[in-house]
Amino acid sequence: METVAKPWPALWALVLGFFMILVDSTIVSVANPRIMEGLNTDINSVIWVTSAYLLAYAVPLLVTGRLGDKYGPKNLYLVGLTVFTLASLWCGLSGDIGTLILARVVQGLGAAMMTPQTMAVITRIFPPDKRGAAMGLWGATAGVAMLVGPILGGVLVDGFGWEWIFFVNVPVGIIAFAMAWRLVPKLQTHDHTFDMLGVLLSSVGLLLLVFGIQEGATYNWGTIKGPLSVWSLIIAGIVFLIAFVCWQAINKGESLVPLHLFKVRNFSLANIAITSMGFSVTAMSLPLFFYYQLVRGMSPTQSALMMVPMALLSGILAPFVGKLIDTVNPRYVAFAGFILMSISLAWTASLMTPNTPIWLFLLPSGLLGIASSGIWAPLSTTATRNLGPREAGAGAGVYNTTRQIGSVLGSAAIAALISARLAVEMPAGAGGGMGGESGPLPESLQAGFSAAMSQSILLPAAAVLLGAAVVIFFAKPREVSAIYAEFDHSPEKSGSVDQPH
């Protein structure tokens, strides 16, 4: 274990950059109507501004975790931070939707280089019995960033224009670079080979699956061109992903995903749970902000302020939860968090009518903050508690990949569901009101639009129940240690290059 004398300054330096890249996962949601207006585009195109970022963020994570092991987490973090900051400047300067989407892809690649390094550094510089508090800070950062993103976005959009949700990253990125350069220690590197076939299979599979789901409604779930159909893309994506898993199982070299990690029950369950969390956090914001702005006539800032109870309670409680799970079984905390999150989203959906008193939405918003604080730290601590130094990058890469895959699928699925429900609830030909406008809809359309958004937000409410269903089966912490001890010393353990030093 490569513990260092002063690990907390290093963690705070990494947290700043981590906060920035997670903010950019949700900050666009509140700016979507203004981007549609400013770039004269439609709802499906503007959703790709988020989906392209999430997809480019998710796909390379398996590789960038290993790159951090090979070249040093500090070095890869700094390279990724540089790419992310420059791409943010490019996003703000974009003059059309195509350029903005391309810039977001590059921004996502930079984020993918950075994220696994944060968890890997925590795993390597904090001893296992101290990681709960460190992961509490990491969890608080993740939770608050994904909730604060819309608030910050609303203030910037109203005050300066949508471009500033990207320009703001430039000075923050420079400060984060200076802090990481000075405070993050250089850690021992470990040589790795890279599974390029695995990269290809996973990348193509994810791209086909996400494109098929998100664009399904555009093509009425039918033919795109010639023999190419939406369903053929989705099926092909699933086939590629199955082929990827099979290849990981038979690959005699160093596989992209060390499947032996999944022999540990808690690691497997934590990955399933964080996928459902990533799905729900990304999916919930889009219908909510469209409702606030297009039905209730709120400005981006006003709609973002509805998230303040959520952000405040999550930020205040998460550090306490981090300390709590060093002494209490994390499964109880995480289970309660997931159940409360589902209740809060269902409660929000029930309120989404044109005439509900707006202050009532603050109540489920606060409950959502309490719920979020009980999810991030327990999951990350449980997933990484006993990873060895050589497994830190790979384990963090897998964990963050599953979270981002959840976010990508959440973005694609909510886009498809919104389109489907609008087609049912809105009068024929009214869908044009969704393109290129940021003001409130005509009163005659508000009831149907509210119903479509309310029905859509039930999807993330249902998705988090999967997380609740799996975390209840977490092993007790002492059982985890025993399992890992047996696992790490087993001569039958696959992938000997991953044995901890």
Buried (B, 14 or more C-beta within 10 A) or exposed (E): EBEBEEBBBBBBBBBBBBBBBBBBBBBBBBBBBBBBBBBEBBBBBBBBBBBBBBBBBBBBBBBBBBBBBBEBBBBBBBBBBBBBBBBBBBBBEBEEBEBBBBBBBBBBBBBBBBBBBBBBBBBBBBEBEBBBBBBBBBBBBBBBBBBBBBBBBBBBBBEEBBBBBBBBBEEBBEEBBEBBEEBBBEBEBBEBEBBEBBBEBBBBBBBBBBBBBBBBBBBEBEEBEEEEBBEBBBBBBBBBBEBBBEBBEEBEEBBBBBBBBEBBBBBBBBBBBBBBBBBBBBBBBBBBBBBBBBBBEBBBBBBBBBBBBBBBBBBBBBBEBBEBBBEBBBBBBBBBBBBBBBBBBBBBBBBBEBEBEBEEBBBBBBBBBBBBBBBBBBBBBBBBBBBBBBBBBBBBBBBBBBBBBBBBBBBBBBBBBBBBBBBEBBEEEBBEBBBBBBEBBEEEBBBBBBBBBBBBBBBBBEBBBBBBBBBEEBBEBEEBBEBBEEBBEEEEBEBEEBBEE
